[in-house]
């Protein structure tokens, strides 16, 4: 895997991932009362954190996008 995420993209994904993981548990929003929205939010948050940590996004590779400088 070659790096295809730049620093700003990685920071955005990390912050968004943490928010998506925390919101179902701390927001008290009615949409998260059921289990499906909570599971989806946490799963997407984990994927965001993982891609940020690995500095690689499989979708970016498929579409030929690169936000990092070589």
PDB file of N, CA, C and O in Angstrom, chain B, residues numbered from 101:
ATOM      1  N   UNK B 101       0.835  -1.178   0.000  1.00  0.00           N
ATOM      2  CA  UNK B 101       0.000   0.000   0.000  1.00  0.00           C
ATOM      3  C   UNK B 101       0.877   1.237   0.000  1.00  0.00           C
ATOM      4  O   UNK B 101       1.776   1.386   0.828  1.00  0.00           O
ATOM      5  N   UNK B 102       0.603   2.099  -0.924  1.00  0.00           N
ATOM      6  CA  UNK B 102       1.309   3.367  -0.955  1.00  0.00           C
ATOM      7  C   UNK B 102       0.439   4.446  -0.323  1.00  0.00           C
ATOM      8  O   UNK B 102      -0.788   4.402  -0.417  1.00  0.00           O
ATOM      9  N   UNK B 103       1.065   5.389   0.304  1.00  0.00           N
ATOM     10  CA  UNK B 103       0.350   6.464   0.977  1.00  0.00           C
ATOM     11  C   UNK B 103      -0.391   7.313  -0.042  1.00  0.00           C
ATOM     12  O   UNK B 103       0.183   7.731  -1.048  1.00  0.00           O
ATOM     13  N   UNK B 104      -1.676   7.569   0.222  1.00  0.00           N
ATOM     14  CA  UNK B 104      -2.411   8.457  -0.669  1.00  0.00           C
ATOM     15  C   UNK B 104      -3.243   9.490   0.088  1.00  0.00           C
ATOM     16  O   UNK B 104      -4.106  10.139  -0.503  1.00  0.00           O
ATOM     17  N   UNK B 105      -2.995   9.649   1.388  1.00  0.00           N
ATOM     18  CA  UNK B 105      -3.688  10.648   2.191  1.00  0.00           C
ATOM     19  C   UNK B 105      -2.703  11.689   2.701  1.00  0.00           C
ATOM     20  O   UNK B 105      -1.676  11.349   3.288  1.00  0.00           O
ATOM     21  N   UNK B 106      -3.019  12.948   2.475  1.00  0.00           N
ATOM     22  CA  UNK B 106      -2.205  14.038   2.984  1.00  0.00           C
ATOM     23  C   UNK B 106      -2.535  14.337   4.435  1.00  0.00           C
ATOM     24  O   UNK B 106      -3.457  13.753   5.003  1.00  0.00           O
ATOM     25  N   UNK B 107      -1.780  15.247   5.033  1.00  0.00           N
ATOM     26  CA  UNK B 107      -1.911  15.542   6.456  1.00  0.00           C
ATOM     27  C   UNK B 107      -3.266  16.159   6.786  1.00  0.00           C
ATOM     28  O   UNK B 107      -3.861  15.809   7.805  1.00  0.00           O
ATOM     29  N   UNK B 108      -3.763  17.063   5.956  1.00  0.00           N
ATOM     30  CA  UNK B 108      -5.058  17.689   6.228  1.00  0.00           C
ATOM     31  C   UNK B 108      -6.170  16.663   6.105  1.00  0.00           C
ATOM     32  O   UNK B 108      -7.086  16.641   6.926  1.00  0.00           O
ATOM     33  N   UNK B 109      -6.102  15.826   5.103  1.00  0.00           N
ATOM     34  CA  UNK B 109      -7.089  14.760   4.908  1.00  0.00           C
ATOM     35  C   UNK B 109      -7.071  13.792   6.091  1.00  0.00           C
ATOM     36  O   UNK B 109      -8.127  13.372   6.565  1.00  0.00           O
ATOM     37  N   UNK B 110      -5.887  13.442   6.565  1.00  0.00           N
ATOM     38  CA  UNK B 110      -5.765  12.537   7.709  1.00  0.00           C
ATOM     39  C   UNK B 110      -6.332  13.155   8.977  1.00  0.00           C
ATOM     40  O   UNK B 110      -7.025  12.481   9.738  1.00  0.00           O
ATOM     41  N   UNK B 111      -6.047  14.423   9.210  1.00  0.00           N
ATOM     42  CA  UNK B 111      -6.561  15.101  10.401  1.00  0.00           C
ATOM     43  C   UNK B 111      -8.082  15.182  10.350  1.00  0.00           C
ATOM     44  O   UNK B 111      -8.749  14.945  11.357  1.00  0.00           O
ATOM     45  N   UNK B 112      -8.632  15.515   9.187  1.00  0.00           N
ATOM     46  CA  UNK B 112     -10.077  15.602   9.032  1.00  0.00           C
ATOM     47  C   UNK B 112     -10.728  14.248   9.307  1.00  0.00           C
ATOM     48  O   UNK B 112     -11.737  14.172  10.008  1.00  0.00           O
ATOM     49  N   UNK B 113     -10.153  13.184   8.759  1.00  0.00           N
ATOM     50  CA  UNK B 113     -10.697  11.840   8.970  1.00  0.00           C
ATOM     51  C   UNK B 113     -10.610  11.419  10.433  1.00  0.00           C
ATOM     52  O   UNK B 113     -11.537  10.795  10.949  1.00  0.00           O
ATOM     53  N   UNK B 114      -9.520  11.748  11.103  1.00  0.00           N
ATOM     54  CA  UNK B 114      -9.364  11.375  12.509  1.00  0.00           C
ATOM     55  C   UNK B 114     -10.399  12.096  13.378  1.00  0.00           C
ATOM     56  O   UNK B 114     -11.027  11.478  14.238  1.00  0.00           O
ATOM     57  N   UNK B 115     -10.574  13.382  13.158  1.00  0.00           N
ATOM     58  CA  UNK B 115     -11.553  14.144  13.941  1.00  0.00           C
ATOM     59  C   UNK B 115     -12.963  13.646  13.651  1.00  0.00           C
ATOM     60  O   UNK B 115     -13.750  13.435  14.574  1.00  0.00           O
ATOM     61  N   UNK B 116     -13.286  13.459  12.372  1.00  0.00           N
ATOM     62  CA  UNK B 116     -14.609  12.969  12.004  1.00  0.00           C
ATOM     63  C   UNK B 116     -14.864  11.579  12.583  1.00  0.00           C
ATOM     64  O   UNK B 116     -15.967  11.293  13.050  1.00  0.00           O
ATOM     65  N   UNK B 117     -13.852  10.719  12.554  1.00  0.00           N
ATOM     66  CA  UNK B 117     -13.990   9.382  13.115  1.00  0.00           C
ATOM     67  C   UNK B 117     -14.283   9.414  14.608  1.00  0.00           C
ATOM     68  O   UNK B 117     -15.149   8.683  15.089  1.00  0.00           O
ATOM     69  N   UNK B 118     -13.565  10.258  15.342  1.00  0.00           N
ATOM     70  CA  UNK B 118     -13.808  10.373  16.777  1.00  0.00           C
ATOM     71  C   UNK B 118     -15.204  10.918  17.061  1.00  0.00           C
ATOM     72  O   UNK B 118     -15.874  10.465  17.989  1.00  0.00           O
ATOM     73  N   UNK B 119     -15.638  11.884  16.269  1.00  0.00           N
ATOM     74  CA  UNK B 119     -16.980  12.449  16.448  1.00  0.00           C
ATOM     75  C   UNK B 119     -18.041  11.390  16.169  1.00  0.00           C
ATOM     76  O   UNK B 119     -18.996  11.252  16.934  1.00  0.00           O
ATOM     77  N   UNK B 120     -17.878  10.641  15.078  1.00  0.00           N
ATOM     78  CA  UNK B 120     -18.866   9.622  14.730  1.00  0.00           C
ATOM     79  C   UNK B 120     -18.947   8.508  15.769  1.00  0.00           C
ATOM     80  O   UNK B 120     -20.009   7.918  15.967  1.00  0.00           O
ATOM     81  N   UNK B 121     -17.851   8.226  16.418  1.00  0.00           N
ATOM     82  CA  UNK B 121     -17.862   7.205  17.467  1.00  0.00           C
ATOM     83  C   UNK B 121     -18.510   7.746  18.747  1.00  0.00           C
ATOM     84  O   UNK B 121     -19.217   7.009  19.434  1.00  0.00           O
ATOM     85  N   UNK B 122     -18.283   8.996  19.068  1.00  0.00           N
ATOM     86  CA  UNK B 122     -18.777   9.571  20.317  1.00  0.00           C
ATOM     87  C   UNK B 122     -20.236  10.003  20.266  1.00  0.00           C
ATOM     88  O   UNK B 122     -20.941   9.894  21.269  1.00  0.00           O
ATOM     89  N   UNK B 123     -20.703  10.491  19.123  1.00  0.00           N
ATOM     90  CA  UNK B 123     -22.046  11.073  19.026  1.00  0.00           C
ATOM     91  C   UNK B 123     -23.158  10.124  19.484  1.00  0.00           C
ATOM     92  O   UNK B 123     -24.027  10.563  20.237  1.00  0.00           O
ATOM     93  N   UNK B 124     -23.182   8.872  19.082  1.00  0.00           N
ATOM     94  CA  UNK B 124     -24.294   8.018  19.520  1.00  0.00           C
ATOM     95  C   UNK B 124     -24.379   7.843  21.038  1.00  0.00           C
ATOM     96  O   UNK B 124     -25.465   7.621  21.573  1.00  0.00           O
ATOM     97  N   UNK B 125     -23.268   7.939  21.719  1.00  0.00           N
ATOM     98  CA  UNK B 125     -23.246   7.675  23.147  1.00  0.00           C
ATOM     99  C   UNK B 125     -23.442   8.925  24.008  1.00  0.00           C
ATOM    100  O   UNK B 125     -23.882   8.826  25.153  1.00  0.00           O
ATOM    101  N   UNK B 126     -23.116  10.099  23.461  1.00  0.00           N
ATOM    102  CA  UNK B 126     -23.173  11.311  24.260  1.00  0.00           C
ATOM    103  C   UNK B 126     -24.180  12.349  23.791  1.00  0.00           C
ATOM    104  O   UNK B 126     -24.431  13.312  24.515  1.00  0.00           O
ATOM    105  N   UNK B 127     -24.767  12.192  22.610  1.00  0.00           N
ATOM    106  CA  UNK B 127     -25.644  13.240  22.082  1.00  0.00           C
ATOM    107  C   UNK B 127     -27.053  13.188  22.646  1.00  0.00           C
ATOM    108  O   UNK B 127     -27.664  14.237  22.852  1.00  0.00           O
ATOM    109  N   UNK B 128     -27.578  12.024  22.898  1.00  0.00           N
ATOM    110  CA  UNK B 128     -28.951  11.901  23.366  1.00  0.00           C
ATOM    111  C   UNK B 128     -29.970  12.110  22.262  1.00  0.00           C
ATOM    112  O   UNK B 128     -31.159  12.257  22.543  1.00  0.00           O
ATOM    113  N   UNK B 129     -29.527  12.126  21.009  1.00  0.00           N
ATOM    114  CA  UNK B 129     -30.431  12.317  19.877  1.00  0.00           C
ATOM    115  C   UNK B 129     -31.327  11.095  19.712  1.00  0.00           C
ATOM    116  O   UNK B 129     -30.901   9.960  19.926  1.00  0.00           O
ATOM    117  N   UNK B 130     -32.561  11.346  19.330  1.00  0.00           N
ATOM    118  CA  UNK B 130     -33.543  10.261  19.197  1.00  0.00           C
ATOM    119  C   UNK B 130     -33.171   9.269  18.099  1.00  0.00           C
ATOM    120  O   UNK B 130     -33.539   8.096  18.175  1.00  0.00           O
ATOM    121  N   UNK B 131     -32.453   9.722  17.094  1.00  0.00           N
ATOM    122  CA  UNK B 131     -32.100   8.835  15.981  1.00  0.00           C
ATOM    123  C   UNK B 131     -31.203   7.682  16.440  1.00  0.00           C
ATOM    124  O   UNK B 131     -31.175   6.624  15.811  1.00  0.00           O
ATOM    125  N   UNK B 132     -30.478   7.888  17.528  1.00  0.00           N
ATOM    126  CA  UNK B 132     -29.567   6.855  18.016  1.00  0.00           C
ATOM    127  C   UNK B 132     -30.202   5.944  19.062  1.00  0.00           C
ATOM    128  O   UNK B 132     -29.511   5.112  19.650  1.00  0.00           O
ATOM    129  N   UNK B 133     -31.510   6.085  19.304  1.00  0.00           N
ATOM    130  CA  UNK B 133     -32.188   5.200  20.258  1.00  0.00           C
ATOM    131  C   UNK B 133     -32.261   3.771  19.740  1.00  0.00           C
ATOM    132  O   UNK B 133     -32.178   2.820  20.517  1.00  0.00           O
ATOM    133  N   UNK B 134     -32.417   3.618  18.428  1.00  0.00           N
ATOM    134  CA  UNK B 134     -32.398   2.287  17.827  1.00  0.00           C
ATOM    135  C   UNK B 134     -30.958   1.837  17.649  1.00  0.00           C
ATOM    136  O   UNK B 134     -30.034   2.646  17.740  1.00  0.00           O
ATOM    137  N   UNK B 135     -30.768   0.573  17.401  1.00  0.00           N
ATOM    138  CA  UNK B 135     -29.410   0.048  17.291  1.00  0.00           C
ATOM    139  C   UNK B 135     -28.735   0.289  15.963  1.00  0.00           C
ATOM    140  O   UNK B 135     -27.509   0.385  15.911  1.00  0.00           O
ATOM    141  N   UNK B 136     -29.503   0.391  14.873  1.00  0.00           N
ATOM    142  CA  UNK B 136     -28.910   0.467  13.539  1.00  0.00           C
ATOM    143  C   UNK B 136     -28.089   1.739  13.336  1.00  0.00           C
ATOM    144  O   UNK B 136     -26.973   1.675  12.820  1.00  0.00           O
ATOM    145  N   UNK B 137     -28.619   2.874  13.730  1.00  0.00           N
ATOM    146  CA  UNK B 137     -27.905   4.139  13.531  1.00  0.00           C
ATOM    147  C   UNK B 137     -26.625   4.181  14.355  1.00  0.00           C
ATOM    148  O   UNK B 137     -25.609   4.715  13.909  1.00  0.00           O
ATOM    149  N   UNK B 138     -26.675   3.629  15.535  1.00  0.00           N
ATOM    150  CA  UNK B 138     -25.493   3.591  16.387  1.00  0.00           C
ATOM    151  C   UNK B 138     -24.414   2.709  15.761  1.00  0.00           C
ATOM    152  O   UNK B 138     -23.245   3.092  15.713  1.00  0.00           O
ATOM    153  N   UNK B 139     -24.805   1.537  15.286  1.00  0.00           N
ATOM    154  CA  UNK B 139     -23.842   0.615  14.673  1.00  0.00           C
ATOM    155  C   UNK B 139     -23.220   1.232  13.427  1.00  0.00           C
ATOM    156  O   UNK B 139     -22.006   1.148  13.239  1.00  0.00           O
ATOM    157  N   UNK B 140     -24.023   1.844  12.583  1.00  0.00           N
ATOM    158  CA  UNK B 140     -23.505   2.462  11.360  1.00  0.00           C
ATOM    159  C   UNK B 140     -22.554   3.604  11.704  1.00  0.00           C
ATOM    160  O   UNK B 140     -21.478   3.713  11.116  1.00  0.00           O
ATOM    161  N   UNK B 141     -22.938   4.449  12.645  1.00  0.00           N
ATOM    162  CA  UNK B 141     -22.099   5.583  13.028  1.00  0.00           C
ATOM    163  C   UNK B 141     -20.753   5.120  13.580  1.00  0.00           C
ATOM    164  O   UNK B 141     -19.710   5.657  13.206  1.00  0.00           O
ATOM    165  N   UNK B 142     -20.771   4.145  14.451  1.00  0.00           N
ATOM    166  CA  UNK B 142     -19.522   3.639  15.036  1.00  0.00           C
ATOM    167  C   UNK B 142     -18.674   2.938  13.973  1.00  0.00           C
ATOM    168  O   UNK B 142     -17.454   3.096  13.962  1.00  0.00           O
ATOM    169  N   UNK B 143     -19.294   2.176  13.088  1.00  0.00           N
ATOM    170  CA  UNK B 143     -18.541   1.475  12.035  1.00  0.00           C
ATOM    171  C   UNK B 143     -17.864   2.463  11.096  1.00  0.00           C
ATOM    172  O   UNK B 143     -16.695   2.290  10.753  1.00  0.00           O
ATOM    173  N   UNK B 144     -18.581   3.487  10.680  1.00  0.00           N
ATOM    174  CA  UNK B 144     -17.988   4.499   9.794  1.00  0.00           C
ATOM    175  C   UNK B 144     -16.879   5.249  10.533  1.00  0.00           C
ATOM    176  O   UNK B 144     -15.849   5.563   9.937  1.00  0.00           O
ATOM    177  N   UNK B 145     -17.072   5.537  11.806  1.00  0.00           N
ATOM    178  CA  UNK B 145     -16.036   6.194  12.599  1.00  0.00           C
ATOM    179  C   UNK B 145     -14.769   5.362  12.695  1.00  0.00           C
ATOM    180  O   UNK B 145     -13.662   5.893  12.607  1.00  0.00           O
ATOM    181  N   UNK B 146     -14.930   4.059  12.875  1.00  0.00           N
ATOM    182  CA  UNK B 146     -13.763   3.172  12.944  1.00  0.00           C
ATOM    183  C   UNK B 146     -13.032   3.128  11.610  1.00  0.00           C
ATOM    184  O   UNK B 146     -11.802   3.131  11.576  1.00  0.00           O
ATOM    185  N   UNK B 147     -13.780   3.087  10.514  1.00  0.00           N
ATOM    186  CA  UNK B 147     -13.159   3.087   9.181  1.00  0.00           C
ATOM    187  C   UNK B 147     -12.398   4.388   8.967  1.00  0.00           C
ATOM    188  O   UNK B 147     -11.287   4.372   8.437  1.00  0.00           O
ATOM    189  N   UNK B 148     -12.974   5.503   9.368  1.00  0.00           N
ATOM    190  CA  UNK B 148     -12.286   6.797   9.226  1.00  0.00           C
ATOM    191  C   UNK B 148     -10.991   6.824  10.031  1.00  0.00           C
ATOM    192  O   UNK B 148      -9.959   7.275   9.534  1.00  0.00           O
ATOM    193  N   UNK B 149     -11.042   6.348  11.261  1.00  0.00           N
ATOM    194  CA  UNK B 149      -9.828   6.311  12.079  1.00  0.00           C
ATOM    195  C   UNK B 149      -8.782   5.368  11.494  1.00  0.00           C
ATOM    196  O   UNK B 149      -7.589   5.670  11.517  1.00  0.00           O
ATOM    197  N   UNK B 150      -9.222   4.233  10.972  1.00  0.00           N
ATOM    198  CA  UNK B 150      -8.283   3.263  10.403  1.00  0.00           C
ATOM    199  C   UNK B 150      -7.594   3.814   9.154  1.00  0.00           C
ATOM    200  O   UNK B 150      -6.380   3.677   9.003  1.00  0.00           O
ATOM    201  N   UNK B 151      -8.359   4.430   8.265  1.00  0.00           N
ATOM    202  CA  UNK B 151      -7.738   4.983   7.058  1.00  0.00           C
ATOM    203  C   UNK B 151      -6.798   6.125   7.409  1.00  0.00           C
ATOM    204  O   UNK B 151      -5.773   6.312   6.755  1.00  0.00           O
ATOM    205  N   UNK B 152      -7.144   6.885   8.435  1.00  0.00           N
ATOM    206  CA  UNK B 152      -6.260   7.964   8.872  1.00  0.00           C
ATOM    207  C   UNK B 152      -4.949   7.399   9.435  1.00  0.00           C
ATOM    208  O   UNK B 152      -3.869   7.911   9.141  1.00  0.00           O
ATOM    209  N   UNK B 153      -5.054   6.361  10.231  1.00  0.00           N
ATOM    210  CA  UNK B 153      -3.855   5.764  10.835  1.00  0.00           C
ATOM    211  C   UNK B 153      -2.968   5.086   9.799  1.00  0.00           C
ATOM    212  O   UNK B 153      -1.743   5.142   9.902  1.00  0.00           O
ATOM    213  N   UNK B 154      -3.576   4.445   8.801  1.00  0.00           N
ATOM    214  CA  UNK B 154      -2.800   3.733   7.780  1.00  0.00           C
ATOM    215  C   UNK B 154      -2.307   4.647   6.674  1.00  0.00           C
ATOM    216  O   UNK B 154      -1.458   4.249   5.875  1.00  0.00           O
ATOM    217  N   UNK B 155      -2.824   5.861   6.615  1.00  0.00           N
ATOM    218  CA  UNK B 155      -2.485   6.833   5.562  1.00  0.00           C
ATOM    219  C   UNK B 155      -2.817   6.296   4.175  1.00  0.00           C
ATOM    220  O   UNK B 155      -2.155   6.631   3.193  1.00  0.00           O
ATOM    221  N   UNK B 156      -3.849   5.460   4.106  1.00  0.00           N
ATOM    222  CA  UNK B 156      -4.231   4.844   2.841  1.00  0.00           C
ATOM    223  C   UNK B 156      -5.745   4.704   2.784  1.00  0.00           C
ATOM    224  O   UNK B 156      -6.371   4.237   3.736  1.00  0.00           O
ATOM    225  N   UNK B 157      -6.333   5.116   1.651  1.00  0.00           N
ATOM    226  CA  UNK B 157      -7.766   4.967   1.436  1.00  0.00           C
ATOM    227  C   UNK B 157      -7.968   4.139   0.164  1.00  0.00           C
ATOM    228  O   UNK B 157      -7.561   4.561  -0.918  1.00  0.00           O
ATOM    229  N   UNK B 158      -8.588   2.974   0.285  1.00  0.00           N
ATOM    230  CA  UNK B 158      -8.800   2.133  -0.893  1.00  0.00           C
ATOM    231  C   UNK B 158      -9.639   2.807  -1.987  1.00  0.00           C
ATOM    232  O   UNK B 158      -9.376   2.607  -3.173  1.00  0.00           O
ATOM    233  N   UNK B 159     -10.634   3.596  -1.606  1.00  0.00           N
ATOM    234  CA  UNK B 159     -11.440   4.292  -2.613  1.00  0.00           C
ATOM    235  C   UNK B 159     -10.625   5.331  -3.376  1.00  0.00           C
ATOM    236  O   UNK B 159     -10.822   5.520  -4.576  1.00  0.00           O
ATOM    237  N   UNK B 160      -9.709   6.005  -2.680  1.00  0.00           N
ATOM    238  CA  UNK B 160      -8.838   6.961  -3.369  1.00  0.00           C
ATOM    239  C   UNK B 160      -7.993   6.233  -4.416  1.00  0.00           C
ATOM    240  O   UNK B 160      -7.764   6.754  -5.508  1.00  0.00           O
ATOM    241  N   UNK B 161      -7.538   5.047  -4.083  1.00  0.00           N
ATOM    242  CA  UNK B 161      -6.721   4.295  -5.039  1.00  0.00           C
ATOM    243  C   UNK B 161      -7.534   3.890  -6.265  1.00  0.00           C
ATOM    244  O   UNK B 161      -7.040   3.972  -7.389  1.00  0.00           O
ATOM    245  N   UNK B 162      -8.783   3.452  -6.057  1.00  0.00           N
ATOM    246  CA  UNK B 162      -9.641   3.055  -7.174  1.00  0.00           C
ATOM    247  C   UNK B 162      -9.871   4.221  -8.120  1.00  0.00           C
ATOM    248  O   UNK B 162      -9.827   4.065  -9.340  1.00  0.00           O
ATOM    249  N   UNK B 163     -10.122   5.413  -7.534  1.00  0.00           N
ATOM    250  CA  UNK B 163     -10.421   6.584  -8.363  1.00  0.00           C
ATOM    251  C   UNK B 163      -9.190   7.394  -8.743  1.00  0.00           C
ATOM    252  O   UNK B 163      -9.306   8.407  -9.433  1.00  0.00           O
ATOM    253  N   UNK B 164      -8.020   6.966  -8.306  1.00  0.00           N
ATOM    254  CA  UNK B 164      -6.769   7.644  -8.680  1.00  0.00           C
ATOM    255  C   UNK B 164      -6.574   8.968  -7.973  1.00  0.00           C
ATOM    256  O   UNK B 164      -5.905   9.851  -8.509  1.00  0.00           O
ATOM    257  N   UNK B 165      -7.129   9.133  -6.801  1.00  0.00           N
ATOM    258  CA  UNK B 165      -7.004  10.378  -6.049  1.00  0.00           C
ATOM    259  C   UNK B 165      -5.823  10.266  -5.101  1.00  0.00           C
ATOM    260  O   UNK B 165      -5.590   9.210  -4.513  1.00  0.00           O
ATOM    261  N   UNK B 166      -5.091  11.336  -4.956  1.00  0.00           N
ATOM    262  CA  UNK B 166      -3.965  11.380  -4.030  1.00  0.00           C
ATOM    263  C   UNK B 166      -3.911  12.773  -3.433  1.00  0.00           C
ATOM    264  O   UNK B 166      -3.799  13.758  -4.164  1.00  0.00           O
ATOM    265  N   UNK B 167      -3.991  12.868  -2.109  1.00  0.00           N
ATOM    266  CA  UNK B 167      -3.955  14.165  -1.455  1.00  0.00           C
ATOM    267  C   UNK B 167      -2.613  14.435  -0.772  1.00  0.00           C
ATOM    268  O   UNK B 167      -2.435  15.472  -0.133  1.00  0.00           O
ATOM    269  N   UNK B 168      -1.685  13.513  -0.909  1.00  0.00           N
ATOM    270  CA  UNK B 168      -0.359  13.727  -0.308  1.00  0.00           C
ATOM    271  C   UNK B 168       0.635  14.131  -1.386  1.00  0.00           C
ATOM    272  O   UNK B 168       0.464  13.848  -2.572  1.00  0.00           O
ATOM    273  N   UNK B 169       1.670  14.798  -0.926  1.00  0.00           N
ATOM    274  CA  UNK B 169       2.743  15.190  -1.841  1.00  0.00           C
ATOM    275  C   UNK B 169       3.824  14.115  -1.819  1.00  0.00           C
ATOM    276  O   UNK B 169       4.147  13.567  -0.765  1.00  0.00           O
ATOM    277  N   UNK B 170       4.359  13.831  -2.949  1.00  0.00           N
ATOM    278  CA  UNK B 170       5.427  12.827  -3.010  1.00  0.00           C
ATOM    279  C   UNK B 170       6.763  13.476  -3.055  1.00  0.00           C
ATOM    280  O   UNK B 170       7.783  12.788  -3.109  1.00  0.00           O
TER     281      UNK B 170
END
